[in-house]
Amino acid sequence: MSFVNVASFSEQKFVTSLELVHVRVGFMADMNCPGMNSVLPILAERGYFNGERFRWFLYGLRAIEENRTFLQKLHITVSSNVLLLLPAGKDNAVLNVRGQWMGKTWDVSFLQIGSWSIATGLNMWDTRSAYEKQLNLFGMQLSGISKAKTIYGDRTLEGEMQINRAYGLQLWNVLSMVHNTSITENSSTNYDDQLADFIIEPVAIKQEDLAKLDYTAAVQDTQTILLFLHPEVDRTRNSILRPFSFLTWIAIGFLIICFTLLMYKTFMFEQEVDRTKVQRDRENGFFVLVMGILCQQGFIESSRSSASRLTLFTMLVFSVLIYQFYLTHIVSMLLVVPPKNIRTLEQMVANKFGVAVENVPESVELLNATEDKYLLTLVQTQISRTGTVYYDIKEGISLLLERERSAFVCDANRAYQQIRHTFTDEQRCALQEIPLMAKQSTHLALRKDHPLKEQFRVTVQKIIAASMVQYERKRYYADKPRCAENEVKMPEVNLDQVSSVLLLLFGTIVCSIGVLLLEITVRKVLPKRH
């Protein structure tokens, strides 16, 4: 505790003495002192009557109305902690003092919260917290400014920009109902002019704005992502041939030739042992026999040698195992959702993707600041294809659908909103995203050193805890689109998957008809010549 002589008051010494104090400070001022009316306005200019740190107890005044004009000069706000002791009959009334804009004038209001007398001492009947005392702002007028207007000027806001504004305005309306305030929108396009109390849209914390804004609490998350439709399974190979690699098919073909030659040799050996007509007829159909065994078809043959029996047994085991692997792959391809193997920018470069960028300041700034060689390569690929790289959100999402192996860098919330209305279930399942930045929280923000910043910060935390912010977020924003399919899908065989088999069958039928016509012609022509 220390005493200050008003008659020899030095502003510089007083300010210097408080710089070393880092706790809350209380001031008691006797308003009967002749020099007090000149000292208090000096301290008010330095902000000592505002904020949570300083608390004041003023006494010595005789009447409120006679000193109202003087109290208005002290810049007392709703966040001020000022108590006034005023004579009221036998006792002295303890009044809570605060100021606020009422219409176009700054008004000071008084609320009695207790009394004091020599006989009874101090009696405080208002035991509410400072937040509860300042909850009702009695119709204070607050003005907000749209950040989108500070960027785009008087252009008409569309799409997600309008949604951000509506979402922020709805939250401010909730705060106005809680605190009994009225909200209007300032038409200014620059929040540096101090004409507005708050920013309508939730904004991210940026270094250049720390000297201009105070932030309350996070009410939304934003993230810059790269979107693309994952290409389907490689179609350069026929779907019937996909179960095995090229070398595996060569090995299978080689083994079939070996089996055919071995069966031919065993049949020739058996023919030498038993030269019968039946045995000679087997020589003509041994290749069909081998293919029938490999295709697991039934056959009626007698095996006379151990070599032929061993060969037939081996062929049967070989065909069973091969078919197990083959059919397992076919079934899994029909039942399981194809994996999404492209997960990095490097893989996108290898798959010859091009990347477009949303034409908004955040995405443009990201592209200008990036040093990722893969991202720059993808952008150059896009420029070589279309001659441009910047698109608005609608054009960028449409680009994903219209042009294969194209990607789009954009804000996640804006993209999800468009995808919800334009993508089919199949396209949503093929959608893949790569985060380019970590999630960034956006906050409701007020003008720097605004007297209501602590009040609104607490209120925003309360409505977040009551799930009101989550409810409003669900109304205005779309969640990440979910694939309608789970890990197992219903079997579906498309025509393009079996087209090769159908063409093989059709070609065989045509060839068979041609051979049949040739045989008929030969049989009718040759006998006549003889």
Buried (B, 14 or more C-beta within 10 A) or exposed (E): EEEBEBEEBEEEEBEEEEEEEEEEEEBEBEBEEEEBEEBBBEBBEEEBBBBEBBBBBBBBBEEBEEBEEBBBBBBBBBBBBBBBBBEBEEBBBBBBBBBBBBEEEBBBBBEBBBBBEEEEEEEEEEEEEBEEBBBEBEBBBBBBBBBBBBEBEEEEBEEBBEBBBBBBBBBBEBBBEBBEBEBEBBEBBEBEEEEBBBBBBBBBBEEEBEEBBBBBBBBBBBBBBBBBBBBEEEEEEEBBEBBBEEEEEEEBEEBBEEBBEBBBBBBBEBBEEEEEEEBEEBEEEBEEBBEBBBEEEEEEBEBBEEBBEEBBEEBEEBBEEBEEEBEEEBEEBBEEEEEEEBEEBEEBBEEEBBBBBBBBEBBBEBBEEBEEEBBBBBBEBBBEBBEEBBBBBBBBBBBBEEBEBBBBBBBBBBBBBBBEEEBEEEBBBBBBBBEBEEEBBBBBBBBEEBBBBBBBBBBBEEBBEEEBBEEBBEEBBBEEBEBEEEEEBEEEEEEEBEEEEEEEEEEEEEEEEEEEEEEEEEEEEEEEEE
